[in-house]
Amino acid sequence: MRSVGMCILGLVGDPLIPIVFGAVCYGCFTLLLIFSLRILLESRSRTRAKLVLAAVIVVMHAAATAHLVVVLVYARLWYRTHGDGSPPANTSTLRLTTRLQLVINFLPAASWYLGDLIVVWRAWLLWGRKVRISLAVGSMICTIVAPIVYSWNECEGQIISYVLMMVMNAYGVILIGIKAWLHRRLVHSQRDEVTMKTTSERVLLMLTESGALYNSAWLLFSVGRYTPVPGLNDVMMVSMVQLSGIYPSLVVVLADRHKDISEEYWLPTSPMCFATPEVSDDMEQCIEPPRRVSAG
């Protein structure tokens, strides 16, 4: 384990429990990958946007697989050098362990970045020009600032990158939540009694809730990283790359469950656009404001 100042840069203790958690998350991710690819690659509704999202999820799963394999290799070396009666680690073993720690620490970065982009992308589809500019600027800041700070100080670079990721995630989730609230208010204004949620509201709430859970996982990871809570650090270090892939896969599967919900009590709806699996090439489905049914 390496540490710089208050930062933990790698795994700290016995890797058994983190591997168990990571393996469970990996199994869930693999199942969701299968279901989400089946939905996205369905021949009747295959679009370019769906193919891109499917490719992103596959890349994230490949990163998760490679990360878990590296953790297993590291665990084998750890038990070889920390077991009872084990000989002291030689120079080559220590060098290999250090390299594996670096891979464990940095390999998930691509998957985390893709997960953040998905949150931002879904918020992007919902809002107009001004909000989109703020999302673009925020994403650029995350991409540029963190590596620059990291080149000066590893600890501060990690802190800055994690804080920026959490801020962008929270911003995207809040934007989606606001749109869900605005849509709900619009529906209330058009009907005196609201007896059920519209499909669009269900999807928006699902996006908000899943995004909030994903951001909570980032918060737990950061707490374990910098408090420090070593056990939490190790569990989240192994599991977070899996969770970042579970998020978009789960969204696809849950959104697919809502595609056949009947809207017989509502006349199709608002200028609001949102992403669902069943969409056009621009990944947007637009709904017009509800209209009252005339009595006569």
C-alpha positions in Angstrom: 0.0 0.0 0.0 1.2 3.5 -0.9 0.0 6.7 0.8 0.8 10.3 0.2 -0.3 12.7 3.0 -3.9 11.9 3.9 -4.4 9.8 0.7 -4.4 6.1 0.4 -3.1 5.0 -3.0 -4.1 1.3 -3.3 -5.3 -1.5 -1.1 -4.4 -1.5 2.6 -5.1 -4.8 4.3 -6.3 -8.4 3.7 -7.8 -8.5 0.2 -10.2 -11.4 0.9 -13.4 -9.4 1.9 -12.9 -6.8 -0.9 -12.5 -9.6 -3.4 -15.8 -11.2 -2.2 -17.6 -7.9 -2.6 -16.0 -7.2 -5.9 -16.9 -10.7 -7.2 -20.5 -10.2 -6.2 -20.7 -6.9 -7.9 -18.9 -8.3 -11.0 -21.5 -11.1 -11.2 -24.4 -8.6 -11.0 -22.6 -6.5 -13.7 -22.2 -9.5 -16.0 -25.9 -10.4 -15.7 -27.0 -6.8 -16.3 -24.6 -6.7 -19.3 -26.3 -9.7 -20.9 -29.8 -8.2 -20.4 -28.8 -4.7 -21.5 -27.1 -5.9 -24.6 -30.1 -8.0 -25.5 -32.3 -4.9 -25.2 -29.9 -2.5 -27.0 -29.1 -4.9 -29.8 -32.6 -6.0 -30.5 -32.8 -6.1 -34.3 -36.3 -4.4 -34.6 -35.2 -1.2 -32.9 -31.4 -1.1 -33.3 -30.1 2.5 -33.7 -26.7 4.0 -33.9 -27.1 5.5 -30.4 -28.0 2.2 -29.0 -24.9 0.6 -30.6 -22.7 3.3 -29.0 -24.2 2.8 -25.6 -23.8 -1.0 -25.9 -20.1 -0.5 -26.9 -19.6 1.8 -23.9 -21.0 -0.8 -21.5 -18.9 -3.6 -23.1 -15.7 -1.4 -22.6 -16.7 -0.8 -19.0 -17.2 -4.5 -18.4 -13.8 -5.3 -20.0 -12.2 -2.7 -17.6 -14.0 -4.3 -14.7 -12.8 -7.8 -15.7 -9.2 -6.7 -16.1 -9.3 -4.9 -12.7 -10.7 -7.9 -10.9 -8.0 -10.2 -12.5 -5.3 -7.7 -11.4 -6.7 -7.7 -7.8 -6.6 -11.5 -7.7 -3.0 -11.5 -8.9 -2.2 -8.9 -6.2 -4.0 -11.0 -3.6 -1.9 -14.1 -4.4 1.3 -12.1 -3.9 -0.1 -10.5 -0.7 -0.8 -13.9 0.9 2.6 -15.2 -0.2 4.3 -12.4 1.6 2.0 -11.9 4.6 1.2 -15.5 5.6 2.6 -17.2 8.7 6.1 -18.3 8.2 6.3 -16.5 4.8 9.8 -15.4 3.8 10.5 -11.7 3.5 9.5 -10.3 0.1 12.4 -9.9 -2.3 13.0 -6.8 -4.4 11.3 -8.2 -7.5 8.2 -9.1 -5.5 8.0 -5.7 -3.9 8.4 -4.1 -7.3 5.7 -6.2 -8.9 3.4 -5.5 -5.9 3.9 -1.7 -6.4 3.1 -2.0 -10.1 -0.1 -3.9 -9.4 -1.1 -1.3 -6.9 -0.7 1.4 -9.5 -2.8 -0.6 -12.0 -5.5 -1.2 -9.3 -5.5 2.5 -8.6 -5.6 3.8 -12.1 -7.2 1.2 -14.3 -10.8 2.0 -13.2 -10.3 5.7 -14.3 -11.6 5.1 -17.8 -14.7 3.3 -16.5 -15.4 6.0 -13.9 -15.1 8.7 -16.6 -17.5 6.9 -18.9 -20.0 6.5 -16.0 -19.8 10.2 -15.3 -20.3 11.0 -19.0 -23.5 8.9 -19.0 -24.9 10.9 -16.1 -24.0 14.2 -17.9 -25.3 12.9 -21.2 -28.8 12.1 -19.8 -29.0 15.5 -18.2 -27.9 17.0 -21.5 -30.8 15.5 -23.4 -33.3 17.1 -21.0 -32.2 20.7 -21.1 -31.6 23.6 -23.4 -28.6 25.5 -24.6 -27.6 27.3 -21.4 -27.6 24.2 -19.2 -25.8 22.2 -21.9 -23.1 24.8 -22.0 -22.7 24.5 -18.2 -22.5 20.7 -18.5 -19.9 21.0 -21.3 -17.8 23.5 -19.3 -18.0 21.4 -16.2 -16.9 18.2 -18.1 -14.0 20.1 -19.6 -12.9 21.3 -16.2 -13.0 17.8 -14.8 -11.0 16.5 -17.8 -8.3 19.2 -17.7 -7.9 20.3 -14.1 -7.5 17.0 -12.3 -4.5 15.7 -14.4 -2.7 19.0 -14.0 -3.1 19.0 -10.2 -2.1 15.3 -10.1 1.2 16.1 -11.9 2.1 18.4 -9.0 0.8 16.3 -6.1 -0.7 12.8 -6.2 -2.8 13.2 -3.1 -4.3 16.6 -4.1 -4.8 15.4 -7.7 -6.9 12.5 -6.5 -8.9 14.6 -4.1 -9.6 17.2 -6.8 -10.6 14.5 -9.4 -13.0 12.8 -7.0 -14.6 16.0 -5.8 -15.1 17.2 -9.4 -16.6 13.8 -10.4 -19.0 13.9 -7.5 -20.0 17.5 -8.2 -20.7 16.8 -11.8 -22.6 13.6 -10.9 -24.7 15.5 -8.3 -25.3 18.4 -10.8 -26.5 16.0 -13.5 -28.8 14.1 -11.0 -30.2 17.4 -9.7 -31.0 18.6 -13.2 -32.8 15.3 -14.0 -34.7 15.6 -10.7 -35.8 19.2 -11.4 -37.1 18.1 -14.8 -39.1 15.3 -13.2 -40.6 17.8 -10.7 -41.4 20.2 -13.5 -43.1 17.5 -15.5 -45.1 16.4 -12.4 -46.2 19.9 -11.8 -47.3 20.3 -15.4 -49.3 17.1 -15.2 -51.0 18.3 -12.0 -51.9 21.6 -13.7 -53.6 19.8 -16.6 -55.7 17.4 -14.5 -57.6 17.9 -11.3 -56.9 14.4 -10.0 -53.6 12.5 -10.5 -54.2 8.8 -10.2 -51.0 7.4 -11.7 -47.6 8.4 -12.9 -46.8 8.9 -16.6 -44.2 6.7 -18.3 -42.0 9.8 -18.7 -42.3 10.6 -14.9 -41.4 7.0 -14.0 -38.3 7.0 -16.2 -37.2 10.4 -14.9 -37.6 9.3 -11.3 -35.8 6.1 -12.0 -32.9 8.1 -13.6 -32.8 10.4 -10.6 -32.9 7.6 -8.0 -30.2 5.5 -9.7 -28.0 8.6 -10.2 -28.3 9.5 -6.5 -27.3 5.9 -5.5 -24.3 6.1 -7.9 -23.3 9.4 -6.3 -23.7 7.9 -2.9 -21.3 5.1 -3.9 -18.8 7.8 -4.9 -19.2 9.4 -1.5 -18.5 6.1 0.4 -15.5 5.6 -1.8 -14.1 9.0 -1.0 -14.8 8.6 2.8 -12.8 5.3 2.7 -10.0 7.0 0.7 -9.3 10.0 2.7 -10.8 9.6 6.3 -9.2 7.0 6.2 -11.4 4.0 6.8 -9.1 1.2 5.5 -11.7 -1.5 5.2 -14.1 0.7 3.4 -11.3 1.9 1.1 -10.4 -1.6 0.1 -14.0 -2.8 -0.5 -14.9 0.3 -2.6 -11.6 0.2 -4.4 -12.4 -3.3 -5.7 -16.1 -2.7 -6.2 -16.4 0.8 -7.6 -15.3 -0.1 -11.1 -18.0 -2.7 -11.1 -20.6 -0.2 -9.7 -19.7 2.3 -12.4 -20.7 -0.3 -15.0 -23.7 -1.5 -13.2 -25.2 2.0 -13.3 -25.8 2.4 -17.0 -26.7 -1.3 -17.5 -29.3 -1.1 -14.7 -30.8 2.1 -16.2 -31.2 0.3 -19.6 -32.9 -2.7 -18.0 -35.2 -0.6 -15.8 -36.2 1.8 -18.5 -37.0 -1.2 -20.7 -39.5 -2.3 -18.1 -41.5 0.9 -18.5 -41.7 1.0 -22.3 -45.0 -0.8 -22.4 -46.7 1.0 -19.5 -50.2 2.1 -20.6 -50.8 5.8 -20.8 -54.5 5.4 -21.5 -55.4 8.0 -18.7 -53.2 10.6 -20.2 -53.1 12.4 -23.5 -49.5 12.5 -24.8 -47.6 15.0 -23.1 -44.8 17.8 -23.0 -41.9 19.4 -24.7 -39.7 17.5 -22.4 -37.2 15.1 -23.9 -35.5 12.2 -22.2 -33.4 9.1 -23.0 -34.9 5.7 -23.0 -33.9 2.4 -24.7 -36.7 2.8 -27.2 -35.6 6.0 -28.9 -34.5 7.5 -32.2 -30.9 8.1 -33.4 -30.7 11.3 -31.4 -31.5 9.4 -28.2 -34.4 11.7 -27.4 -38.1 11.0 -26.9 -40.2 14.2 -26.8 -43.6 14.4 -25.3 -46.1 17.3 -25.8 -48.0 19.0 -22.9 -51.1 17.1 -21.7 -54.4 18.4 -23.0 -57.8 18.2 -21.3 -60.4 16.0 -22.9 -63.4 18.1 -23.7 -66.6 17.0 -22.1 -68.6 17.1 -25.3 
